[in-house]
Amino acid sequence: MCGWSMPDAVFDRLRELLPDFHHVSVDYSNADTPEKILIQTEIAAKNVLNLDGAAYRTRASCGPLLIAGWSLGGLLALRLASKGFADGLLLFAATARFTRSKEEIDLGWVDTYVRKMITGIVKDRQAVETNFRQLMFTEAEWESDIGESLPPIGSWTTPALIAGLQILRNEDCLSQLKSITCPVFLVHGTEDSICPYGAATELIAQLPKAKLFTIPACGHAPFLGKEDHIADELRRWWHEQ
């Protein structure tokens, strides 16, 4: 599951390197309310698991479900895991709670900034998306042109952008972390200014079966340009579980 405002194509290279996994994407770029995004993700998980009305899993045609999420998608993945859908989690630049108090700026953003983004989207959505992308990478990463590998701006509808920000404002998985007992593989950059590295250490401290794969001097897209390395590390970790 993708990060806010990002198209699923951002994961194309990583999927190519993992042909031994069956990939299913969740596209919430057209959802017009937070509730629709949450419902879409649950429906996708139930469809993969062949979950029947009595909420029992059947494994006739599928193996274990590894749910992957980046940023907003990571928050949604944690939510699914807290409901028992996941056999494993792959989280890129994730957090259990995006908006934080002013005293916790090493863990996330203050709500005021996110509300200003919502207001700004109504006036000039391209400017908001452009500014957000600018924050995704370090200066060195921009100089290396890694930002050019992102798909073009504008793949989400305006209501979906607002709905995604509302989830980032309100969704809180902190109290559920200790109940998420499936294996979790965290990939996080040390220079992430959107989901700070402190959010990763918070996750590793509270998730019972988590492993943190740190990417030094990296911003908010720790998989971009590093897909080969991450695919190898992920495969090794997953086969150990």
Summary of the structure (lengths in Angstrom):
residues: 241
radius of gyration: 17.0
end to end distance: 21.8
largest distance: 53.3
contacts: 766
relative contact order: 0.17
helix: 49%
strand: 11%
